[in-house]
C-alpha cells in the first residue's frame, strides 16, 4: 500500500490566545524530557457507503473541532523556545496532514502488521526548532476507513496529557465545545526550573532497522499468568506481562552473550494521584517518573515466579516512596534521580536493559469523533528497542507493541512463553 500526502496546513485556535497566557514556562520535569516526538495511532473502520462524501465531511469536522479545541489547549499551537525554557503560545498552529492510502484498512488490521506502512501513516519533523509541537495526520483508505495519528513533542507533555487532549478533541467533534473542561497548566509553579539540566541522551542505533511488532495477551492468557504467580495475590495485569517479557528478554540476552548478565527494567509510571500534592488528574505537561530496578538473576532461579516477585517488589517500592512525598522539592528531586539513573543504564553495555512504557488505564478506546470508537490503537515506531503496553479493546487483555531488530523478532516469536501466552 502507498501513502500519498494530499495536503498540509496549520490549524490555529479559533480565537486568539490572550496576552497574559502567551508564555507558558515548562516545568523541571518537562526539561528532563527528550526533545523528540512520541505518539500513537487510532484506527477506525468505515461505517458508511458514501466514502467520498463521508471523507470530506469528516475532514471538515476534524479541522473545525481541532481549531475550537486549541482555544483551550492553546500551548499545543505554540512553539518551544529552548533558550528561555518556555512555550511561546503564539497561535502559529498544529500541523494537519491529509493523506490517502491506496488499500483496505482491514488488510492492515487483519494481516501481518506492516511497520513500514505504519511509519508512513505518522510522519514527523526530525528537529524541534521552530517546528510545530503537534503533528496530526489523517489517513483515508479506499474503503473509507481512517487512521488518525498524533505526534507530539515530549517537552510539551506526557502520554496522559495527549490522551486527555485526544479525548477532548473527539468530544468537541462529537458534541461541541460546551462539554470541555480546561486543563491545569500550573505544574511549572510546583516544579520550577532551577538552572539548566544537561541530559545526555543515548545515541540512536545507527544502521539497525527496527520493526514494531504486536503481541496480544488475551484476558484468558492474563488469568493463566496470574494463576502461575499465585504466591503473589496482588499482582496486576501489567506486572505479570512485564515479568514475562523480562524473562523472555533475559533468556534471549543469555543466548546472545553466552552468559547471564544483570538486567535493568526501566518503566514509566504516571504520578497523577500517586503523590500527596495538590495536583489535579487533568494536569497538563509531564508528570511521570521512571521506575528503575537492576537485578542479578541466579542461573537456577530463572522461573516466571522469580521474575514476578522482582517486578512486583520494584514497582511496590516505587509506589510507596512516591506516596510518602508531601512537597514539590522532594518530588522533583526523586524524578530527577530516577531519570538520571535510567539514562545511565541506557548507556551501559554490560547490562540487559528492558525499557517499558505502560499506557494501560488511559481511555484510548473511548476516543469517538462521532463515527464510533477505534478498532485498534497502537504506538508509533521509534528506532530503539522498547515495549509499549496498551489495553486491548475488549476482554481485559493487553497489547504489547514491541520494537525489535529483525533478528530479535525471529527469536522472540519462537520463545516458548511467547508462543504459549500470546497471539
C-alpha positions as CSV (number, residue, x, y, z in Angstrom):
1,X,0.0,0.0,0.0
2,X,1.1,3.5,-0.8
3,X,0.5,6.6,1.3
4,X,0.2,9.9,-0.7
5,X,0.0,13.2,1.1
6,X,-2.7,15.4,-0.3
7,X,-2.4,18.5,1.8
8,X,-0.6,20.0,4.7
9,X,-1.9,23.1,6.7
10,X,-1.6,24.7,10.0
11,X,-4.7,24.7,12.2
12,X,-4.8,27.6,14.5
13,X,-7.1,28.2,17.6
14,X,-10.5,29.7,16.5
15,X,-9.8,32.7,18.8
16,X,-6.6,34.4,19.8
17,X,-4.8,33.4,23.0
18,X,-4.9,36.4,25.4
19,X,-1.6,38.1,26.1
20,X,-1.5,37.0,29.7
21,X,-1.4,33.4,28.5
22,X,1.2,33.8,25.8
23,X,4.1,32.4,27.8
24,X,3.9,29.0,29.5
25,X,7.0,28.1,31.4
26,X,8.0,24.5,31.3
27,X,8.5,22.5,34.5
28,X,11.7,20.9,35.7
29,X,10.2,17.5,34.7
30,X,9.4,18.9,31.2
31,X,13.0,20.0,30.9
32,X,14.3,16.4,31.5
33,X,12.4,15.1,28.5
34,X,13.8,14.1,25.2
35,X,13.2,16.8,22.6
36,X,11.9,14.3,20.1
37,X,8.3,13.4,19.1
38,X,6.2,10.5,20.5
39,X,2.7,9.4,19.6
40,X,0.1,6.9,18.8
41,X,-2.4,6.0,16.0
42,X,-6.1,5.4,16.1
43,X,-7.7,3.0,13.5
44,X,-11.3,3.5,12.5
45,X,-13.2,1.2,10.1
46,X,-15.7,2.8,7.7
47,X,-19.3,2.8,8.8
48,X,-21.0,4.1,5.7
49,X,-21.1,3.6,1.9
50,X,-20.6,7.2,0.5
51,X,-16.9,7.2,1.2
52,X,-16.1,10.4,-0.7
53,X,-18.8,12.5,0.9
54,X,-18.1,11.0,4.3
55,X,-14.4,11.8,4.0
56,X,-15.0,15.4,3.0
57,X,-17.4,15.9,5.9
58,X,-15.2,14.2,8.4
59,X,-12.1,16.3,7.4
60,X,-14.1,19.5,7.8
61,X,-15.4,18.4,11.2
62,X,-12.0,17.4,12.3
63,X,-10.4,20.7,11.3
64,X,-13.2,22.8,12.8
65,X,-13.3,20.9,16.1
66,X,-9.5,20.9,16.3
67,X,-9.5,24.7,15.9
68,X,-12.0,25.0,18.7
69,X,-10.2,22.6,21.0
70,X,-7.0,24.5,20.6
71,X,-8.6,27.5,22.3
72,X,-8.5,25.6,25.5
73,X,-5.3,23.6,24.7
74,X,-3.6,26.7,23.4
75,X,0.0,25.6,24.2
76,X,-0.2,22.9,21.5
77,X,-0.5,25.6,18.8
78,X,2.6,27.4,20.1
79,X,6.4,26.9,19.6
80,X,9.1,25.8,22.1
81,X,11.7,28.4,22.9
82,X,14.7,26.4,24.1
83,X,16.8,29.3,25.2
84,X,14.1,30.6,27.5
85,X,12.7,27.1,28.5
86,X,9.1,28.1,27.8
87,X,6.4,27.6,25.2
88,X,5.5,30.7,23.2
89,X,1.7,30.3,22.9
90,X,1.7,32.3,19.7
91,X,-1.2,30.5,17.9
92,X,1.0,29.5,15.0
93,X,-0.9,26.3,14.8
94,X,-0.8,22.5,14.8
95,X,0.2,20.8,11.6
96,X,-2.7,18.9,10.0
97,X,-1.8,16.4,7.2
98,X,-4.3,14.7,5.0
99,X,-3.1,11.6,3.2
100,X,-4.8,8.9,1.0
101,X,-3.9,5.2,1.1
102,X,-4.5,3.0,-1.9
103,X,-5.6,0.0,0.1
104,X,-8.1,-1.5,2.5
105,X,-7.8,-0.8,6.2
106,X,-8.7,-4.4,7.0
107,X,-5.6,-5.6,5.2
108,X,-3.6,-3.8,7.8
109,X,-5.8,-4.7,10.8
110,X,-6.2,-8.4,10.0
111,X,-3.0,-9.3,8.1
112,X,0.6,-9.1,9.2
113,X,1.3,-5.7,10.8
114,X,3.2,-3.6,8.3
115,X,5.6,-1.5,10.3
116,X,6.9,0.4,7.3
117,X,3.3,1.4,6.3
118,X,2.5,2.4,9.9
119,X,5.6,4.7,9.8
120,X,4.2,6.4,6.6
121,X,0.9,7.0,8.4
122,X,2.7,9.1,11.1
123,X,5.3,11.5,9.7
124,X,7.0,14.0,11.9
125,X,9.9,16.5,11.8
126,X,13.4,15.5,12.9
127,X,14.1,18.6,14.8
128,X,12.2,20.7,17.3
129,X,13.5,24.2,16.4
130,X,10.6,26.4,15.0
131,X,8.6,23.3,14.1
132,X,5.0,22.6,15.3
133,X,4.8,20.9,18.7
134,X,2.0,18.6,17.4
135,X,1.5,16.9,14.1
136,X,-1.8,15.2,13.2
137,X,-2.1,13.0,10.1
138,X,-5.4,11.8,8.9
139,X,-5.0,8.8,6.6
140,X,-8.0,7.8,4.4
141,X,-8.2,4.3,3.0
142,X,-10.1,3.3,-0.2
143,X,-12.7,1.6,2.0
144,X,-13.4,4.9,3.8
145,X,-11.5,3.7,6.9
146,X,-9.4,6.2,8.7
147,X,-6.1,6.1,10.7
148,X,-5.6,9.3,12.7
149,X,-2.1,9.7,14.0
150,X,-0.8,12.1,16.7
151,X,2.8,13.0,17.2
152,X,3.7,15.5,19.9
153,X,6.9,16.8,21.3
154,X,7.7,15.2,24.6
155,X,8.7,18.6,26.1
156,X,5.0,19.5,25.8
157,X,3.6,16.7,27.8
158,X,3.4,13.0,28.5
159,X,1.0,10.4,27.1
160,X,-1.6,11.1,29.8
161,X,-1.7,14.8,28.6
162,X,-2.0,13.8,25.0
163,X,-4.7,11.2,25.7
164,X,-6.7,13.9,27.5
165,X,-6.2,16.2,24.5
166,X,-7.4,13.5,22.0
167,X,-10.5,12.7,24.1
168,X,-11.2,16.4,24.4
169,X,-10.9,16.9,20.7
170,X,-13.1,14.0,20.0
171,X,-15.7,15.3,22.4
172,X,-15.8,18.7,20.7
173,X,-16.1,17.0,17.3
174,X,-18.9,14.8,18.5
175,X,-20.8,17.1,21.0
176,X,-19.4,20.6,20.9
177,X,-17.1,22.8,22.9
178,X,-19.5,23.3,25.9
179,X,-18.7,20.0,27.5
180,X,-15.0,20.7,27.6
181,X,-13.1,21.5,30.9
182,X,-9.9,23.4,30.9
183,X,-6.7,21.5,31.9
184,X,-4.5,22.5,34.8
185,X,-1.5,24.4,33.4
186,X,0.4,25.2,36.6
187,X,2.9,22.4,37.0
188,X,5.8,24.8,36.5
189,X,4.8,26.7,39.6
190,X,5.1,23.5,41.7
191,X,8.2,22.2,39.8
192,X,10.1,25.3,38.6
193,X,13.3,25.0,36.5
194,X,16.3,25.8,38.7
195,X,19.2,26.2,36.3
196,X,19.6,24.2,33.1
197,X,19.7,20.4,33.5
198,X,22.0,18.8,31.0
199,X,20.5,15.5,29.9
200,X,22.8,13.3,27.8
201,X,20.5,11.1,25.8
202,X,21.8,7.8,24.4
203,X,22.5,7.8,20.7
204,X,20.1,6.1,18.4
205,X,21.2,2.7,17.0
206,X,22.7,3.7,13.6
207,X,22.4,1.2,10.9
208,X,19.9,-1.0,12.8
209,X,16.5,-1.4,11.2
210,X,13.8,-1.8,13.9
211,X,10.3,-3.2,13.4
212,X,7.2,-2.7,15.5
213,X,5.5,-6.0,16.5
214,X,2.2,-6.7,18.2
215,X,1.8,-9.4,20.8
216,X,-1.7,-9.9,22.2
217,X,-2.1,-11.1,25.8
218,X,-5.8,-12.0,25.9
219,X,-7.8,-11.8,29.1
220,X,-7.7,-15.5,29.4
221,X,-3.9,-15.6,29.0
222,X,-3.5,-13.0,31.7
223,X,-5.7,-15.1,34.0
224,X,-3.4,-18.1,33.4
225,X,-0.4,-15.9,34.1
226,X,-1.9,-14.7,37.3
227,X,-2.5,-18.2,38.4
228,X,1.1,-19.0,37.7
229,X,2.0,-16.1,40.0
230,X,-0.4,-17.3,42.7
231,X,2.0,-16.7,45.5
232,X,1.6,-13.0,44.9
233,X,-2.2,-12.4,45.0
234,X,-1.9,-8.7,44.5
235,X,0.0,-8.9,41.2
236,X,-1.5,-6.7,38.5
237,X,-2.1,-7.4,34.8
238,X,0.7,-5.0,33.8
239,X,3.1,-6.6,36.3
240,X,2.6,-10.2,35.0
241,X,3.1,-9.0,31.4
242,X,6.3,-7.1,32.4
243,X,7.5,-10.1,34.3
244,X,7.0,-12.5,31.4
245,X,8.6,-10.1,28.9
246,X,11.6,-9.5,31.2
247,X,12.0,-13.3,31.5
248,X,12.0,-13.6,27.7
249,X,14.5,-10.8,27.2
250,X,16.8,-12.3,29.8
251,X,16.6,-15.7,28.0
252,X,17.4,-14.1,24.6
253,X,20.2,-12.0,26.1
254,X,21.9,-15.0,27.7
255,X,21.7,-16.9,24.4
256,X,23.3,-14.0,22.6
257,X,26.1,-13.3,25.0
258,X,26.7,-16.8,26.3
259,X,26.3,-15.7,29.9
260,X,23.7,-14.4,32.3
261,X,24.0,-10.6,32.5
262,X,22.3,-8.4,35.0
263,X,19.0,-6.9,33.7
264,X,17.7,-3.5,34.3
265,X,14.0,-2.7,34.0
266,X,13.1,0.9,33.3
267,X,9.3,1.6,33.2
268,X,7.4,4.8,33.2
269,X,4.9,5.5,36.0
270,X,2.2,8.2,35.9
271,X,2.4,10.3,39.1
272,X,-1.1,11.7,38.9
273,X,-2.9,10.5,42.0
274,X,0.2,8.9,43.4
275,X,1.7,11.8,45.4
276,X,0.4,13.7,48.3
277,X,0.4,17.0,46.4
278,X,-2.4,19.3,45.2
279,X,-2.2,18.3,41.6
280,X,-5.4,17.5,39.7
281,X,-5.7,14.5,37.4
282,X,-6.0,16.8,34.4
283,X,-2.6,18.4,34.9
284,X,-1.1,19.4,31.6
285,X,2.5,18.6,31.0
286,X,4.9,15.8,32.0
287,X,4.1,14.4,35.4
288,X,5.6,10.9,35.4
289,X,8.7,9.2,36.6
290,X,10.9,6.2,35.6
291,X,10.9,3.2,37.9
292,X,14.3,1.7,37.6
293,X,15.5,-1.6,39.1
294,X,18.7,-3.5,38.5
295,X,18.6,-7.3,39.2
296,X,21.0,-10.1,39.1
297,X,19.2,-13.4,38.5
298,X,20.5,-16.7,39.6
299,X,21.0,-19.3,36.9
300,X,18.9,-21.8,38.8
301,X,16.1,-19.3,39.5
302,X,15.0,-18.1,36.1
303,X,11.4,-19.2,36.5
304,X,8.4,-17.0,36.0
305,X,7.6,-16.7,39.7
306,X,11.0,-15.2,40.4
307,X,10.5,-12.5,37.8
308,X,7.0,-11.8,39.1
309,X,8.5,-11.2,42.6
310,X,11.3,-9.0,41.2
311,X,8.9,-6.8,39.1
312,X,6.2,-6.6,41.8
313,X,8.7,-5.6,44.5
314,X,10.3,-3.0,42.3
315,X,7.0,-1.2,41.5
316,X,5.6,-1.6,45.0
317,X,8.7,0.0,46.5
318,X,8.5,2.9,44.0
319,X,4.7,3.5,44.7
320,X,5.4,3.5,48.5
321,X,8.2,6.1,48.1
322,X,6.2,8.4,45.9
323,X,3.1,8.1,48.1
324,X,5.1,9.4,51.0
325,X,6.1,12.6,49.2
326,X,4.4,15.8,50.6
327,X,6.4,18.6,49.0
328,X,7.3,19.6,45.4
329,X,11.0,19.8,46.0
330,X,11.2,16.2,47.2
331,X,9.1,15.0,44.3
332,X,11.2,17.0,41.8
333,X,14.5,15.5,43.2
334,X,13.2,12.0,43.1
335,X,12.1,12.3,39.4
336,X,15.5,13.9,38.5
337,X,17.3,11.0,40.2
338,X,15.2,8.3,38.5
339,X,15.6,10.0,35.1
340,X,19.4,10.3,35.5
341,X,19.6,6.6,36.6
342,X,17.6,5.4,33.7
343,X,19.8,7.3,31.2
344,X,23.0,5.9,32.9
345,X,21.8,2.4,32.4
346,X,20.7,3.1,28.8
347,X,24.4,3.9,28.0
348,X,25.7,0.7,29.6
349,X,27.0,-2.1,27.5
350,X,27.2,-4.5,30.4
351,X,23.5,-4.7,31.4
352,X,20.5,-6.0,29.6
353,X,18.1,-3.0,29.6
354,X,14.4,-3.6,29.2
355,X,12.6,-0.3,28.6
356,X,8.8,-0.4,29.1
357,X,6.1,2.3,28.8
358,X,2.7,1.3,30.0
359,X,-0.3,3.2,28.7
360,X,-2.8,0.9,30.3
361,X,-5.6,2.6,32.0
362,X,-5.7,5.6,29.6
363,X,-9.1,5.8,27.9
364,X,-7.8,5.4,24.3
365,X,-10.7,3.3,23.2
366,X,-13.2,6.0,24.3
367,X,-11.9,8.4,21.6
368,X,-15.0,8.7,19.5
369,X,-15.2,11.6,17.0
370,X,-18.8,10.7,16.1
371,X,-18.3,7.6,13.9
372,X,-17.6,5.1,16.6
373,X,-14.7,4.1,18.8
374,X,-11.4,3.0,17.3
375,X,-10.9,-0.7,16.3
376,X,-7.3,-0.5,17.3
377,X,-4.8,1.8,19.0
378,X,-1.1,1.5,18.5
379,X,2.0,3.4,19.3
380,X,4.4,4.8,16.7
381,X,7.7,3.1,15.9
382,X,10.9,4.6,17.2
383,X,14.4,3.5,16.4
384,X,15.2,1.9,19.8
385,X,14.3,-1.4,21.4
386,X,11.3,-0.7,23.7
387,X,8.0,-2.2,24.9
388,X,4.7,-0.3,24.9
389,X,1.7,-1.7,26.7
390,X,-1.9,-0.7,25.8
391,X,-5.2,-2.1,26.9
392,X,-6.8,-4.3,24.3
393,X,-10.2,-3.1,23.0
394,X,-12.1,-5.9,24.7
395,X,-11.8,-8.9,27.1
396,X,-9.4,-7.2,29.6
397,X,-6.3,-8.1,27.6
398,X,-3.2,-6.1,26.9
399,X,-1.5,-5.4,23.5
400,X,2.3,-5.4,23.8
401,X,3.8,-3.4,21.0
402,X,7.5,-4.3,21.0
403,X,10.1,-2.6,18.9
404,X,12.8,-5.1,17.9
405,X,15.5,-5.7,15.4
406,X,14.6,-8.3,12.7
407,X,16.9,-10.8,14.3
408,X,15.4,-10.3,17.8
409,X,11.9,-10.5,16.3
410,X,12.5,-14.1,15.0
411,X,13.9,-15.3,18.3
412,X,11.2,-13.5,20.3
413,X,8.4,-15.1,18.3
414,X,9.9,-18.5,18.8
415,X,10.2,-18.2,22.6
416,X,8.0,-20.9,24.3
417,X,6.5,-18.3,26.7
418,X,5.5,-16.0,23.9
419,X,4.1,-18.9,21.9
420,X,2.1,-20.1,25.0
421,X,0.6,-16.8,26.1
422,X,0.3,-14.5,23.1
423,X,-1.5,-14.4,19.8
